[in-house]
């Protein structure tokens, strides 16, 4: 059974559906990339998974629990986390941000988690006493990622992690994700940058609110029509 199972999902604003009959699975411990251009419905899907937008029809199941009608806080307690542009408190230090991310952990477990993240992401250890406002855009993304990890979620939803990053920082973010490829939480990564396929186990292509393709990155690479139609690749 998939960790996340989405079936026949319809989501929108008022009476207008933005997502139509979306079916998607994420297995435990895997990285799934949701590819699509701006306006394809990627962010709408992630927000609906977090309970930030109402579901008109369909079902969202997280590890056998139907969360379709649960609020955001209940979904967080169930193991979901949402990583977006907002998430770092600029006026606080790097370490204070991490402590907030693990606010419900015991003090001992929180310290252990921070030490582990410092080992995995040494730039955060170097900057631990600095205010988050002093970090570069890429470093803030890394801090936001670590802050989400502090909560020990089972599934992390990532909304355009490459947005606003220089190519070198995009590569660094991909390398960081790849360190969690064989262990740790599952990831559903909404992106339009095909470089994020490098560490993906599975990929969905979303266009105009509908899934147009699903398969492995190798399947996508072999599908000339999809590559040309949606990504201009040959």
C-alpha positions in Angstrom: 0.0 0.0 0.0 1.3 3.4 -0.9 2.2 5.9 1.8 0.1 8.5 0.0 -2.8 7.5 -2.3 -4.7 10.2 -4.2 -7.8 9.0 -6.1 -10.1 10.8 -8.5 -9.2 14.2 -6.9 -11.1 17.4 -8.0 -9.9 20.6 -6.4 -10.5 24.2 -7.2 -11.7 27.6 -6.1 -15.4 28.2 -5.5 -17.2 26.1 -8.2 -14.2 26.1 -10.6 -12.1 22.9 -10.7 -8.4 23.5 -11.2 -7.5 19.8 -10.8 -9.5 17.2 -12.6 -9.5 13.5 -11.8 -6.0 13.4 -10.4 -4.7 10.0 -9.3 -1.2 9.8 -7.8 0.7 7.5 -5.4 3.9 8.0 -3.4 5.6 5.0 -1.9 7.3 5.2 1.5 10.9 6.3 1.2 10.7 7.4 -2.4 11.2 10.6 -4.3 8.3 11.4 -6.7 8.6 14.5 -9.0 5.5 16.3 -10.2 6.5 18.1 -13.3 4.5 20.9 -14.9 4.7 24.5 -16.1 3.5 27.5 -14.2 -0.2 27.4 -14.0 -0.4 23.6 -14.5 -1.9 23.1 -11.0 1.1 21.8 -9.0 0.8 24.3 -6.1 -3.0 23.7 -6.0 -2.4 20.0 -5.6 0.2 20.5 -2.8 -2.1 22.9 -1.0 -5.0 20.5 -1.2 -2.9 17.8 0.2 -2.1 20.0 3.2 -5.7 20.9 3.7 -5.2 24.5 2.6 -7.8 24.2 -0.2 -11.1 22.3 -0.2 -11.5 19.1 -2.1 -14.5 19.0 -4.3 -14.4 15.3 -4.9 -12.0 12.4 -4.5 -10.0 11.0 -1.7 -6.6 11.5 0.0 -5.2 8.6 2.0 -2.0 8.8 4.1 -0.9 5.4 5.3 -4.4 3.9 5.4 -5.9 7.0 7.1 -8.4 9.1 5.1 -7.2 12.7 5.6 -9.4 14.2 2.9 -11.5 16.3 5.3 -8.8 16.8 8.0 -7.4 20.3 8.7 -3.8 21.3 8.2 -2.7 20.7 11.8 -4.1 17.2 11.9 -2.3 16.4 8.6 1.0 17.6 10.1 0.4 15.3 13.1 -0.3 12.5 10.7 3.1 12.9 9.1 2.8 15.5 6.3 5.0 18.5 5.9 4.9 21.3 3.4 8.1 23.1 2.2 7.4 26.4 0.4 9.0 29.8 0.0 7.7 30.8 3.4 9.0 28.9 6.4 12.1 30.7 7.7 11.8 33.4 10.3 14.4 35.9 9.2 14.9 37.7 12.5 15.8 34.5 14.3 19.1 32.6 14.3 19.5 29.5 12.2 19.5 27.4 15.4 16.4 29.1 16.8 14.6 28.3 13.5 15.6 24.7 13.8 14.3 24.6 17.4 11.0 25.9 16.3 10.8 23.2 13.6 11.1 20.6 16.3 9.0 22.4 18.9 7.0 19.3 19.9 10.0 17.0 20.4 11.5 16.5 23.8 14.5 18.7 24.5 16.9 15.7 24.3 15.4 14.5 21.0 15.5 18.0 19.6 19.1 18.4 20.4 19.9 15.1 18.8 18.0 16.0 15.7 19.9 19.3 15.4 23.2 17.6 15.8 22.3 15.2 13.1 21.3 18.0 10.7 24.5 19.9 11.4 26.5 16.8 10.4 24.4 16.4 7.2 24.3 20.1 6.4 27.5 21.6 7.7 26.7 25.1 6.3 24.0 25.3 8.9 26.5 24.6 11.7 28.8 27.3 10.4 25.9 29.8 10.4 24.0 28.5 13.5 24.3 31.7 15.5 23.6 34.0 12.6 20.2 35.5 11.9 18.4 33.8 9.0 18.2 37.2 7.3 22.0 37.0 6.7 21.8 33.8 4.7 21.9 33.7 0.9 18.7 32.6 -1.0 20.1 29.1 -1.4 21.1 28.9 2.3 17.6 29.9 3.3 16.2 27.1 1.2 18.5 24.6 3.0 17.5 26.0 6.4 13.8 25.7 5.4 14.4 22.1 4.4 16.2 21.3 7.6 13.4 23.0 9.6 10.9 20.7 8.0 13.1 17.7 8.7 13.2 18.7 12.4 9.5 17.6 12.7 10.5 14.1 11.5 7.7 13.9 8.9 6.9 10.8 6.8 6.2 12.7 3.6 7.5 16.1 2.6 5.7 18.2 -0.1 8.2 20.5 -1.8 6.9 23.4 -3.9 9.3 24.6 -6.6 12.6 24.1 -4.6 14.6 25.5 -7.5 12.7 28.8 -7.6 15.0 31.8 -7.4 18.2 29.7 -7.1 21.3 29.9 -9.2 22.2 26.8 -11.1 25.0 25.9 -8.7 22.5 26.0 -5.8 20.0 23.9 -7.7 22.7 21.3 -8.1 23.4 21.5 -4.3 19.8 21.1 -3.4 19.5 18.0 -5.7 22.6 16.5 -4.0 21.1 17.1 -0.6 17.9 15.4 -1.7 19.9 12.5 -3.0 21.4 11.9 0.4 17.9 11.0 1.5 17.1 8.9 -1.5 17.6 5.5 0.2 16.5 6.5 3.7 14.4 9.0 5.5 11.0 10.5 4.5 9.3 10.3 1.2 9.2 13.4 -1.1 6.6 14.7 -3.5 8.5 17.5 -5.4 6.5 19.9 -7.6 8.9 21.3 -10.1 9.3 22.5 -13.7 13.1 21.9 -13.7 13.8 18.5 -15.2 17.1 18.3 -13.3 15.2 17.1 -10.3 14.5 13.9 -12.2 18.1 12.9 -11.4 17.3 11.3 -8.1 13.6 10.6 -8.6 12.1 7.1 -8.4 8.9 8.1 -10.2 7.5 11.1 -12.2 4.1 12.5 -13.0 3.5 15.2 -15.6 0.7 17.6 -14.8 -0.8 19.9 -17.4 -4.0 22.0 -17.2 -4.9 20.3 -14.0 -4.7 16.7 -15.3 -2.1 14.0 -15.2 -0.7 13.5 -18.7 2.0 11.1 -18.0 3.3 8.8 -15.2 6.3 6.5 -15.1 9.9 6.3 -14.2 12.4 9.0 -15.3 13.6 6.4 -17.9 10.1 6.0 -19.2 9.8 9.8 -19.6 13.2 9.9 -21.4 11.9 7.3 -23.8 8.7 9.2 -24.6 9.6 11.6 -27.3 6.0 13.0 -27.6 5.7 14.0 -24.0 9.2 15.4 -23.9 8.6 17.5 -27.0 5.0 18.6 -26.1 5.6 19.6 -22.5 9.3 20.4 -22.1 10.6 21.2 -25.6 13.1 18.4 -25.4 14.1 16.1 -28.2 
